[in-house]
Amino acid sequence: MTLTLLATLLLGGGLASASPAELQPPVRLKVWGVFPVRVESPGHAAPCWADIDGDGKKDLLVGQYGGGKVRVYKNLGDGTLAAGVWLKAEGAVAKVPDVWCCTSSTPLLVDLDGDGRRDILSGSYSRREKPMAGLFWVLHGQADGTFRQAEVLKGTDGEPLIIPLNGRPISENIATRPFAVDWNADGRLDLVVGNASGTFYLFQGQGNGKFLPQPAPIMSGDQPLQIKGAHSDPFAVDWDGDGDLDLLSGSSEGGVQWAENRATPGKMPRLETFRSLIEPGPQHEFMQILRFEDIKGPVSSTRIWVDDINSDGKLDILVGDLAPLLSPADGLTEAEYRKKFAAWDESRQGAADQRNATVGEKEREKATQHYYEVYKRRWEFMKEDVTGFVWLYLRK
C-alpha cells in the first residue's frame, strides 16, 4: 500500500462517519459462512483487512499468540471467506518472534520502506534477554509478492527500535503494537505505538522505513494519552469524518475506545481523552461455564481494524478477542461441575495461602509446586479451550 492510498483510507476518502449508536450488533466472521474464524490456543486474535494477494479484493489476516503466526483468509468476492492458510515466508510458515505472555502477532500490511512492495509490520511482547523490550518485526515484501522471514526493525542509530524506559515502569516498553501512519503530516510514515501500560508513543519517520530512535509520548493535554485498561492498540483513522486523524484502540478489558482529534486537518493531532465506542462485553466469573453459543460479542483483550468492510461507503470495525471457552468434563452435569469446582477452589486458595506464607526458599519452592499440582486438578472436572474470534461491527 502506498502512502497516498494509506492516507486515503485513514483520512476517510469520502467515507461517512459514525457514532456508537450507529453500529450494528456484532457478527462473528465465518469461513464459507459456516465455520467461525478462530485462532489457536491460547487465543488473542488480531485482525487486519488488506489485499495480500494483489487481486484487488481485501483479505482477512489474523495474528495470534500461538507461535506468532498469521492466518490468511482469502476474500472470495461474494461476501465469503475461504478457509484460512498460514502466511508463508521464504517457503516456511511465517512466525513473528518474541510473542509470548499475553499478546499476539499484530499484522499490518503496509509498504514500510517505500520500495513499492507490501511489507508486514508487527509488534511483540518482549525479547527474551534482559533488559526486556518489545521489538518491532518486519516481514519485507519481495518482488514476487511473497515475504522474507521476520527481521527486527532498527532505528536510524542502527539499534533495535524500542521504547526506552528512562525510569518508567517495564510495562511502558513491552507488548508493543505499532501502527504506521503519517502522524505529523510531513509526507513520511511514522509509528504510533501501544504498549502494556495502555499509553502511546510516536516514533518519527525519516522516510524509506527509517525512524528516529527516541520516541515521544503521545499526550492528551498535559497528560499521557491512555486507554481504560491495558494493552493499547492504536488504529489511526478519520473516524468522525472531519478530515483529520483520530485514534481508536482495543483494550485488555475488551471493547473499543476512541480519542477524537481536535486539531485542524494537516496539523499534528491534538487528542481528547478516550471515550467508549463499543462497551466491553459482560464480565465473567472465575472458571464460569462459557460455551460457544453463550458468546454474543468480543470477550476481552481486543485488537481492532477499521475499514469499509462491506463497501457501502461507511467505516466498519473488525474486533479480535480472547475467548476462554469452558464446559463441564464429559459426563458431568452443570450442578456436579459447580460442586467439584467449589471444592477445588477451596483447595486452590488454601495452597495459594500456604505458598504466600512460606518464607524459606526451598520451602517456598515446594509450596509453589504443590499449588501448581492442585491447580492442574481442574482438568478432572472441566474442559477448557482458550481461543479468539473475529467480530464485525457494521455501520447501520
Phi, psi and chi 1 to 4 in degrees:
 res  aa     phi    psi   chi1   chi2   chi3   chi4
   1 MET       -  127.6 -178.4 -177.3  -67.4      -
   2 THR   -76.0  163.5   65.1      -      -      -
   3 LEU   -61.9  -37.0 -178.7   56.3      -      -
   4 THR   -63.0  -47.0  -58.9      -      -      -
   5 LEU   -65.8  -38.6  -70.2  175.0      -      -
   6 LEU   -62.4  -43.0 -176.9   64.9      -      -
   7 ALA   -64.2  -37.3      -      -      -      -
   8 THR   -60.8  -44.0  -59.2      -      -      -
   9 LEU   -64.1  -50.9  164.6   64.1      -      -
  10 LEU   -68.8  -34.0  -60.9  176.6      -      -
  11 LEU   -95.6   20.9  -67.2  176.2      -      -
  12 GLY    93.8  -50.1      -      -      -      -
  13 GLY    55.5   36.4      -      -      -      -
  14 GLY    92.6   -0.7      -      -      -      -
  15 LEU   -72.1  146.7  -62.0  176.8      -      -
  16 ALA   -76.3  151.3      -      -      -      -
  17 SER   -86.9  174.3   61.8      -      -      -
  18 ALA  -145.2  149.5      -      -      -      -
  19 SER  -107.0  165.7   67.0      -      -      -
  20 PRO   -54.7  -37.4  -26.9   34.2      -      -
  21 ALA   -68.4  -14.7      -      -      -      -
  22 GLU   -91.1    3.6  -66.9  174.3  -17.4      -
  23 LEU   -93.4  136.0  -65.8  171.0      -      -
  24 GLN   -74.5  162.2  -62.6 -178.6   24.4      -
  25 PRO   -57.8  151.3  -24.3   34.3      -      -
  26 PRO   -68.6  147.2   26.6  -35.4      -      -
  27 VAL  -123.2  131.4  174.9      -      -      -
  28 ARG   -76.2  126.3 -164.3  175.6  -13.9 -136.4
  29 LEU   -68.9  143.6  -68.1 -169.6      -      -
  30 LYS  -134.4  152.0  -63.1  179.7  178.9  179.7
  31 VAL   -83.7  131.0  170.5      -      -      -
  32 TRP    56.1   18.5  -50.8  113.2      -      -
  33 GLY    73.9    9.9      -      -      -      -
  34 VAL  -124.8  -54.0  177.7      -      -      -
  35 PHE   -96.8  127.2  -53.0  104.1      -      -
  36 PRO   -64.4  139.8   23.1  -33.0      -      -
  37 VAL   -70.3  122.2  171.2      -      -      -
  38 ARG  -149.8  158.7   57.0  179.1  -65.1  177.1
  39 VAL  -107.3  167.2  -62.7      -      -      -
  40 GLU   -71.7  160.9  -63.6  175.6  -37.5      -
  41 SER   -63.1  139.7  179.9      -      -      -
  42 PRO  -100.7   46.4   36.5  -35.0      -      -
  43 GLY    83.4 -147.4      -      -      -      -
  44 HIS    69.6   73.2  -66.1  -78.4      -      -
  45 ALA   -85.2  134.2      -      -      -      -
  46 ALA  -130.0  102.9      -      -      -      -
  47 PRO   -83.8  153.5   31.2  -34.2      -      -
  48 CYS  -143.3  132.1  168.7      -      -      -
  49 TRP  -112.2  103.7 -173.6 -109.4      -      -
  50 ALA  -157.9  153.4      -      -      -      -
  51 ASP   -82.5   93.0 -179.3   12.1      -      -
  52 ILE   -84.4  -23.2 -166.6  169.6      -      -
  53 ASP  -104.4    4.1   54.8   11.7      -      -
  54 GLY    70.5   23.3      -      -      -      -
  55 ASP   -95.6    6.7   67.0   -7.0      -      -
  56 GLY    88.5   -2.6      -      -      -      -
  57 LYS  -116.5  133.2  -60.8 -173.6  -67.4  -69.9
  58 LYS   -76.2  134.7  -68.5 -175.7  178.2 -179.2
  59 ASP  -105.8  169.4  -49.5  -65.4      -      -
  60 LEU  -101.9  122.0  176.8   67.2      -      -
  61 LEU  -108.4  137.0  -73.7   70.0      -      -
  62 VAL  -131.1  115.5 -176.6      -      -      -
  63 GLY   -80.8  160.5      -      -      -      -
  64 GLN  -149.8  169.8   65.6  169.2   34.4      -
  65 TYR   -68.1  -52.2  175.8  111.7      -      -
  66 GLY   -55.3  108.0      -      -      -      -
  67 GLY    69.4    3.6      -      -      -      -
  68 GLY    62.6   25.5      -      -      -      -
  69 LYS   -83.0  167.2  -65.1 -179.0  -70.5 -173.4
  70 VAL  -132.9  129.1  176.9      -      -      -
  71 ARG  -104.5  140.0 -155.6 -174.5  -66.5  -92.9
  72 VAL  -111.7  125.8  179.0      -      -      -
  73 TYR  -112.0  110.2  -62.1   84.8      -      -
  74 LYS   -68.9  134.8 -178.0  177.0  175.0   58.9
  75 ASN   -79.6  117.1 -177.1   -6.3      -      -
  76 LEU   -83.5   -5.0  -61.0  177.8      -      -
  77 GLY    85.5   -3.5      -      -      -      -
  78 ASP  -116.4   22.8   58.4   -2.7      -      -
  79 GLY    88.0    6.7      -      -      -      -
  80 THR  -121.6  160.6   59.1      -      -      -
  81 LEU  -113.3  139.7  -62.4  170.2      -      -
  82 ALA   -76.7  166.1      -      -      -      -
  83 ALA   -58.1  144.2      -      -      -      -
  84 GLY   -74.7  147.0      -      -      -      -
  85 VAL  -129.4  150.9  -63.7      -      -      -
  86 TRP   -70.6  136.2  -67.5  120.0      -      -
  87 LEU   -60.2  136.1  176.3   72.8      -      -
  88 LYS  -109.3  150.4  -63.9  -70.1 -174.3   66.9
  89 ALA  -139.9  118.8      -      -      -      -
  90 GLU    52.8   40.7  -61.3 -179.1   35.3      -
  91 GLY    86.0   -9.2      -      -      -      -
  92 ALA  -116.3  162.7      -      -      -      -
  93 VAL   -59.8  126.4  173.3      -      -      -
  94 ALA   -72.7  139.1      -      -      -      -
  95 LYS  -136.2  133.3  -63.8 -177.5  178.8 -179.4
  96 VAL   -88.0  119.7  174.7      -      -      -
  97 PRO   -67.3  165.1  -19.6   32.6      -      -
  98 ASP    65.7   24.7  -62.3  -23.1      -      -
  99 VAL   -94.8  109.7  173.0      -      -      -
 100 TRP  -157.4 -176.4   52.5  -70.8      -      -
 101 CYS    65.9  -83.6 -179.6      -      -      -
 102 CYS  -154.2   40.4   43.1      -      -      -
 103 THR  -149.6 -165.6 -173.3      -      -      -
 104 SER  -148.7  172.9   66.1      -      -      -
 105 SER   -66.6  147.0   54.4      -      -      -
 106 THR  -129.6   75.8   56.6      -      -      -
 107 PRO   -65.0  134.0   25.4  -35.3      -      -
 108 LEU  -133.1  115.2  170.3   66.7      -      -
 109 LEU   -87.3  115.7 -167.0   68.7      -      -
 110 VAL  -159.5  146.2   59.3      -      -      -
 111 ASP   -79.3   86.7 -179.1    9.5      -      -
 112 LEU   -70.6  -38.0 -168.5   66.4      -      -
 113 ASP  -100.9    6.4   52.4   13.5      -      -
 114 GLY    70.3   24.6      -      -      -      -
 115 ASP   -95.7    8.9   65.0   -4.7      -      -
 116 GLY    83.6    2.4      -      -      -      -
 117 ARG  -114.5  140.9  -56.7  169.0 -174.1  171.3
 118 ARG   -76.2  130.7  -64.5  161.0  -62.4  179.7
 119 ASP  -109.5  167.8  -49.2  -55.7      -      -
 120 ILE  -119.4  122.2  -67.0  178.2      -      -
 121 LEU  -106.5  137.8  173.1   66.4      -      -
 122 SER  -144.7  151.9  175.5      -      -      -
 123 GLY   -90.6 -171.1      -      -      -      -
 124 SER  -158.4  179.8   63.8      -      -      -
 125 TYR   -83.8  -66.0 -177.9   70.9      -      -
 126 SER  -168.4  149.1  172.4      -      -      -
 127 ARG   -63.6  154.5   57.4 -168.6  176.8 -167.7
 128 ARG   -77.4  -32.3  -59.8  -78.1 -179.0  166.0
 129 GLU   -80.2  161.0   66.5  -88.5   15.2      -
 130 LYS   -89.2  150.6  -66.5 -176.5  178.3 -179.8
 131 PRO   -75.0  148.5   29.5  -35.3      -      -
 132 MET   -62.4  146.6  -67.7  178.0   66.8      -
 133 ALA  -169.7  135.5      -      -      -      -
 134 GLY   -79.2  115.4      -      -      -      -
 135 LEU   -86.8  162.8  -55.8  179.4      -      -
 136 PHE  -106.5  136.5  -51.5  105.9      -      -
 137 TRP  -120.7  140.9  -65.3   89.1      -      -
 138 VAL  -125.1  128.7 -176.6      -      -      -
 139 LEU  -101.4  101.0  -72.2   75.9      -      -
 140 HIS   -70.9  135.4  -71.6  -77.4      -      -
 141 GLY   -74.2  144.9      -      -      -      -
 142 GLN  -109.3  169.5  -56.0 -169.7   92.6      -
 143 ALA   -61.0  -28.6      -      -      -      -
 144 ASP   -89.3    8.8   60.7   -1.1      -      -
 145 GLY    88.9   -2.9      -      -      -      -
 146 THR   -89.9 -176.3   61.7      -      -      -
 147 PHE  -129.2  151.1  -61.9   92.0      -      -
 148 ARG   -82.6  164.5  -60.6 -153.3  -54.2  -97.8
 149 GLN   -62.8  157.7  -67.6  -74.6   -7.5      -
 150 ALA   -62.0  136.5      -      -      -      -
 151 GLU  -126.3  146.6  -57.7  173.0   16.4      -
 152 VAL   -67.8  133.2  173.6      -      -      -
 153 LEU   -79.4  128.4 -179.1   61.7      -      -
 154 LYS  -111.6  155.3  -63.0 -179.0  178.1  179.8
 155 GLY   -83.5 -179.2      -      -      -      -
 156 THR   -66.6  -11.8   52.9      -      -      -
 157 ASP   -88.9    1.6   60.0   -4.5      -      -
 158 GLY    81.8    0.4      -      -      -      -
 159 GLU  -100.9  155.0  -63.5  -63.6  -38.0      -
 160 PRO   -53.3  135.5  -27.7   36.1      -      -
 161 LEU   -74.2  119.0 -154.1   62.4      -      -
 162 ILE  -139.8  163.9   63.2  171.5      -      -
 163 ILE   -87.7  111.0  -59.8  170.9      -      -
 164 PRO   -66.7  142.0   -2.0   11.3      -      -
 165 LEU   -76.5  -46.6  -71.8 -180.0      -      -
 166 ASN    49.4   46.2  -64.0  -30.1      -      -
 167 GLY    88.2   -6.7      -      -      -      -
 168 ARG   -81.2  163.1  -65.7 -177.4  -71.4 -104.0
 169 PRO   -66.5  155.8   20.1  -31.4      -      -
 170 ILE   -59.6  -26.0 -172.3   66.0      -      -
 171 SER   -64.8  -13.9   55.3      -      -      -
 172 GLU   -73.4  -22.9  -71.7  -71.3  -49.7      -
 173 ASN  -126.6   22.4   80.1  -18.1      -      -
 174 ILE  -121.5  169.3   59.1  174.2      -      -
 175 ALA    54.2   49.9      -      -      -      -
 176 THR   -75.2  145.8   54.0      -      -      -
 177 ARG  -138.8  102.0  160.8   65.7  142.0  151.6
 178 PRO   -90.8  148.7   33.2  -33.3      -      -
 179 PHE  -132.8  124.1 -170.6   84.2      -      -
 180 ALA   -90.5  124.4      -      -      -      -
 181 VAL  -162.8  151.0   60.0      -      -      -
 182 ASP   -79.9   84.7 -178.4    9.0      -      -
 183 TRP   -72.8  -36.3 -172.2 -110.0      -      -
 184 ASN  -102.2   12.0   56.5    5.9      -      -
 185 ALA    59.0   38.6      -      -      -      -
 186 ASP  -105.6    8.8   67.4   -7.6      -      -
 187 GLY    85.7    7.0      -      -      -      -
 188 ARG  -126.9  143.3  -64.2  175.9  -68.3 -165.0
 189 LEU   -67.5  133.3  -75.6  176.4      -      -
 190 ASP  -111.5  174.2  -51.7  -59.2      -      -
 191 LEU  -117.3  120.1  -65.2 -177.6      -      -
 192 VAL   -97.4  125.2  175.2      -      -      -
 193 VAL  -125.8  131.9  177.1      -      -      -
 194 GLY   -97.8  173.0      -      -      -      -
 195 ASN  -155.4 -176.2   56.8   21.0      -      -
 196 ALA   -68.6  -27.5      -      -      -      -
 197 SER   -70.8  -23.5  -73.2      -      -      -
 198 GLY    92.5   12.0      -      -      -      -
 199 THR  -101.5 -175.3   56.7      -      -      -
 200 PHE  -140.1  147.9  -58.9   85.1      -      -
 201 TYR  -132.3  153.9  -72.3   84.4      -      -
 202 LEU  -116.2  119.9  173.5   67.4      -      -
 203 PHE   -97.7  117.4  -74.5   93.5      -      -
 204 GLN   -77.5  128.2 -168.7  167.8  -20.2      -
 205 GLY   -80.7  145.1      -      -      -      -
 206 GLN  -112.0    5.2  -57.8  -61.3  -69.9      -
 207 GLY    94.9  152.9      -      -      -      -
 208 ASN    57.3   36.4  -60.3  -39.4      -      -
 209 GLY    76.8   16.3      -      -      -      -
 210 LYS  -104.3  139.5  -55.1  -64.4 -177.1 -177.5
 211 PHE  -137.3  140.8  -58.5   91.5      -      -
 212 LEU   -63.1  141.4  -63.8  178.8      -      -
 213 PRO   -77.0  -17.6   26.5  -34.0      -      -
 214 GLN  -101.3  108.1  -69.4  -65.9  -31.0      -
 215 PRO   -82.4  161.8   33.1  -35.4      -      -
 216 ALA  -113.2  137.7      -      -      -      -
 217 PRO   -65.5  139.8   22.3  -30.9      -      -
 218 ILE   -85.3  129.7  -66.2  178.8      -      -
 219 MET  -110.5  158.3  -50.1  -67.3  -74.9      -
 220 SER  -124.7  102.9  177.1      -      -      -
 221 GLY    68.2 -127.4      -      -      -      -
 222 ASP  -101.9   13.3   59.9   -3.9      -      -
 223 GLN  -120.6  148.5  -64.4  -63.8  -42.5      -
 224 PRO   -59.0  135.0  -23.9   33.7      -      -
 225 LEU   -64.8  130.6 -179.8   69.2      -      -
 226 GLN  -147.4  138.7 -174.5  158.2   15.7      -
 227 ILE   -80.4  167.5   60.9  169.2      -      -
 228 LYS   -81.3  121.7 -178.3  180.0 -179.9 -178.3
 229 GLY   102.4 -164.4      -      -      -      -
 230 ALA  -121.1  177.7      -      -      -      -
 231 HIS    61.7   66.6  -69.9 -116.5      -      -
 232 SER   -61.2  146.5   39.2      -      -      -
 233 ASP  -140.1   72.9  175.7   51.4      -      -
 234 PRO   -68.1  136.6   26.8  -35.7      -      -
 235 PHE  -139.1  112.9 -163.6  103.7      -      -
 236 ALA   -91.9  125.2      -      -      -      -
 237 VAL  -163.8  154.4   67.8      -      -      -
 238 ASP   -80.6   81.4 -177.9   11.2      -      -
 239 TRP   -68.6  -37.7  178.5 -109.2      -      -
 240 ASP   -96.3    5.6   54.2    7.2      -      -
 241 GLY    70.6   23.9      -      -      -      -
 242 ASP  -101.5   11.0   63.3   -4.9      -      -
 243 GLY    93.1    2.2      -      -      -      -
 244 ASP  -126.5  170.4   56.4   33.0      -      -
 245 LEU   -87.2  120.1  -73.3  173.4      -      -
 246 ASP   -96.0  174.3  -53.2  -58.4      -      -
 247 LEU  -127.0  124.9 -163.5   64.1      -      -
 248 LEU  -110.1  157.2  -83.1   67.4      -      -
 249 SER  -155.4  145.1  178.6      -      -      -
 250 GLY   -82.9 -172.3      -      -      -      -
 251 SER  -160.6  155.8  168.4      -      -      -
 252 SER   -59.7  -28.4   61.1      -      -      -
 253 GLU   -82.2   -6.1  -64.2 -174.7   -0.2      -
 254 GLY    94.0  178.6      -      -      -      -
 255 GLY    76.1 -176.5      -      -      -      -
 256 VAL  -134.9  136.8  179.3      -      -      -
 257 GLN  -119.9  157.5  -57.5  171.4   41.8      -
 258 TRP  -136.2  128.7  167.6   42.8      -      -
 259 ALA  -110.9  114.1      -      -      -      -
 260 GLU   -78.0  139.9 -175.8  177.6   -0.7      -
 261 ASN   -90.4  123.5 -177.4    2.6      -      -
 262 ARG   -99.7   -0.4  -68.5  -64.8 -171.0  178.2
 263 ALA   -78.0  163.9      -      -      -      -
 264 THR   -78.8  154.6   55.8      -      -      -
 265 PRO   -55.1  140.3  -27.3   36.3      -      -
 266 GLY    86.2   -0.5      -      -      -      -
 267 LYS  -107.9  163.4  -58.9  -67.0 -175.4 -179.4
 268 MET   -57.4  127.4  177.2   73.0   82.4      -
 269 PRO   -54.9  142.6  -28.3   36.6      -      -
 270 ARG  -123.5  101.3 -179.7  166.9   52.7   85.1
 271 LEU   -95.4  139.4  -62.5  173.9      -      -
 272 GLU   -74.5  169.7  -61.6  -72.8  -40.9      -
 273 THR   -68.2  159.4   57.2      -      -      -
 274 PHE   -69.2  144.4  -83.5  100.7      -      -
 275 ARG  -131.1  159.6   51.4  178.4  150.8  161.3
 276 SER   -74.3  131.5 -179.7      -      -      -
 277 LEU  -103.9  -43.4 -171.5   61.0      -      -
 278 ILE  -127.8  120.7  -62.7  172.6      -      -
 279 GLU   -67.4  147.4  -69.2  -68.3  -25.4      -
 280 PRO   -58.5  153.5  -22.7   33.2      -      -
 281 GLY   -70.3  177.3      -      -      -      -
 282 PRO   -59.6  143.6  -19.6   30.3      -      -
 283 GLN   -79.0  139.7  -62.4  -61.7  -55.0      -
 284 HIS  -113.6  139.9  -58.4  -72.5      -      -
 285 GLU   -71.8  159.9  -63.9  179.8    1.3      -
 286 PHE   -56.7  124.2  178.1   57.6      -      -
 287 MET    61.1   27.7  -65.6  -63.4 -177.9      -
 288 GLN   -69.8  139.2  174.1 -175.1  -25.0      -
 289 ILE   -61.3  128.2  -68.1  174.4      -      -
 290 LEU  -145.1  105.3 -170.6   64.0      -      -
 291 ARG   -97.5  166.0  -63.5 -175.7  173.6   90.6
 292 PHE   -51.9  -47.0  176.0   86.3      -      -
 293 GLU   -71.8  -13.9   57.3  -89.9   20.5      -
 294 ASP   -78.7  -19.9  -62.2  -33.7      -      -
 295 ILE   -90.7  118.9  -59.5  176.2      -      -
 296 LYS  -109.7   -0.3  -52.6  -59.8 -178.6 -176.8
 297 GLY  -173.1 -179.6      -      -      -      -
 298 PRO   -55.3  143.0  -22.5   32.7      -      -
 299 VAL   -95.2  -69.4 -179.5      -      -      -
 300 SER  -152.7  176.8   65.9      -      -      -
 301 SER    50.4   58.5  -62.4      -      -      -
 302 THR   -82.0  138.5   46.5      -      -      -
 303 ARG  -124.1  139.5  -61.4  -69.1 -163.6 -175.5
 304 ILE  -125.4  161.6   66.5  169.4      -      -
 305 TRP  -144.8  137.6 -169.2  -89.8      -      -
 306 VAL  -118.8  127.8 -177.6      -      -      -
 307 ASP  -168.8  169.4 -155.3  -22.1      -      -
 308 ASP   -86.3   86.5  179.2    9.8      -      -
 309 ILE   -67.7  -40.2  -54.2  -61.4      -      -
 310 ASN  -101.9   13.9   60.6   -8.7      -      -
 311 SER    56.7   40.3  -57.7      -      -      -
 312 ASP  -106.4   11.7   66.6  -10.2      -      -
 313 GLY    83.9   11.0      -      -      -      -
 314 LYS  -125.8  141.6  -54.9  171.4 -173.2  176.5
 315 LEU   -73.4  131.7  -73.6  174.3      -      -
 316 ASP  -115.2  173.7  -49.5  -56.6      -      -
 317 ILE  -130.5  127.1  -54.8  178.0      -      -
 318 LEU   -96.5  136.2  -69.1  172.5      -      -
 319 VAL  -129.9  119.5 -178.6      -      -      -
 320 GLY   -94.6  154.4      -      -      -      -
 321 ASP  -145.3 -177.8   71.5   -9.5      -      -
 322 LEU  -116.4  125.7 -179.8  149.2      -      -
 323 ALA  -129.5  109.6      -      -      -      -
 324 PRO   -87.5   93.5   29.8  -29.7      -      -
 325 LEU   -73.5  132.6  -57.2  179.0      -      -
 326 LEU  -144.8  134.3 -167.9  149.3      -      -
 327 SER  -148.4  162.1   59.5      -      -      -
 328 PRO   -62.6  150.5  -22.2   33.4      -      -
 329 ALA   -61.3  156.8      -      -      -      -
 330 ASP   -54.0  131.8  -67.8  -21.0      -      -
 331 GLY    92.1   -8.8      -      -      -      -
 332 LEU   -98.8  139.1  -74.9 -176.4      -      -
 333 THR   -82.1  167.9   64.9      -      -      -
 334 GLU   -64.1  -36.1  -70.5 -166.4   18.1      -
 335 ALA   -64.7  -42.5      -      -      -      -
 336 GLU   -64.9  -38.6  -69.1  169.5  -27.9      -
 337 TYR   -59.4  -48.3  168.3   86.3      -      -
 338 ARG   -62.0  -37.7  -74.1 -168.7  -70.7  -90.0
 339 LYS   -65.9  -46.8 -176.7  177.1 -179.7  180.0
 340 LYS   -67.2  -36.4  -72.1 -179.6  178.1  -67.4
 341 PHE   -63.2  -42.8  164.8   73.4      -      -
 342 ALA   -61.1  -42.9      -      -      -      -
 343 ALA   -66.8  -42.2      -      -      -      -
 344 TRP   -64.6  -43.2  169.3   84.2      -      -
 345 ASP   -64.8  -34.1 -164.2   38.3      -      -
 346 GLU   -65.5  -41.9 -176.2  177.0   -7.4      -
 347 SER   -66.1  -40.5  -63.1      -      -      -
 348 ARG   -62.8  -45.5 -179.5 -166.8   65.2   83.5
 349 GLN   -65.6  -36.8 -171.5   57.9   57.2      -
 350 GLY   -63.8  -41.2      -      -      -      -
 351 ALA   -66.0  -36.7      -      -      -      -
 352 ALA   -66.6  -42.4      -      -      -      -
 353 ASP   -63.2  -40.4  -68.3  -17.3      -      -
 354 GLN   -63.8  -41.9 -179.5 -177.7   -2.2      -
 355 ARG   -63.0  -44.5  179.7 -173.1   59.8  178.8
 356 ASN   -68.1  -25.6  -66.2  -23.1      -      -
 357 ALA   -88.4   -9.8      -      -      -      -
 358 THR   -78.4  137.7  -56.9      -      -      -
 359 VAL  -104.5  -51.7  176.9      -      -      -
 360 GLY   -64.4  148.6      -      -      -      -
 361 GLU   -62.1  -47.8 -176.9  177.0  -15.6      -
 362 LYS   -67.1  -40.5  -71.4 -174.2  177.4  179.7
 363 GLU   -65.3  -38.8  -69.9   77.1    8.7      -
 364 ARG   -68.7  -38.1 -175.4  170.9  179.3   80.6
 365 GLU   -61.8  -40.8 -177.1  177.9  -21.5      -
 366 LYS   -66.0  -42.2 -175.7  177.8  179.1 -179.9
 367 ALA   -66.1  -36.7      -      -      -      -
 368 THR   -65.6  -42.1  -61.6      -      -      -
 369 GLN   -62.3  -40.0 -178.7   61.4   34.9      -
 370 HIS   -63.4  -40.8  173.2   64.0      -      -
 371 TYR   -59.8  -45.5  173.6   82.1      -      -
 372 TYR   -66.3  -33.3  -74.6  129.4      -      -
 373 GLU   -65.2  -41.8  -71.1  173.0   -3.2      -
 374 VAL   -64.7  -43.3  171.7      -      -      -
 375 TYR   -61.6  -38.0 -167.2   78.1      -      -
 376 LYS   -69.0  -16.0  -72.3 -171.5  -68.5 -174.1
 377 ARG   -69.4   -8.9  -68.4  174.4 -165.9  162.6
 378 ARG   -61.4  -25.4   70.7 -168.5 -169.7  -81.0
 379 TRP   -66.1  -13.3  -58.3  119.1      -      -
 380 GLU   -72.3  -20.1  -62.9  172.6    3.2      -
 381 PHE  -131.8    3.9   59.9   89.5      -      -
 382 MET  -144.0  159.2   61.1  165.6  -78.8      -
 383 LYS  -120.1  134.8  -65.7 -171.3  -63.6 -175.8
 384 GLU  -129.9  135.4 -173.1  177.4   33.1      -
 385 ASP  -138.3   97.1  179.1   14.1      -      -
 386 VAL   -85.9  117.2 -177.6      -      -      -
 387 THR  -136.3 -166.0 -175.1      -      -      -
 388 GLY  -154.8  141.8      -      -      -      -
 389 PHE  -115.4  172.0  -58.1  104.2      -      -
 390 VAL  -120.9  125.5  177.9      -      -      -
 391 TRP  -113.5  147.4  -57.6   84.0      -      -
 392 LEU  -116.8  123.4  171.5   60.8      -      -
 393 TYR  -105.3  106.7  -71.7   82.8      -      -
 394 LEU   -87.3  153.9  -73.8  173.7      -      -
 395 ARG   -75.7  140.1 -171.1   71.3   50.6   82.1
 396 LYS   -70.1      -  -68.4 -179.8 -178.5  178.3
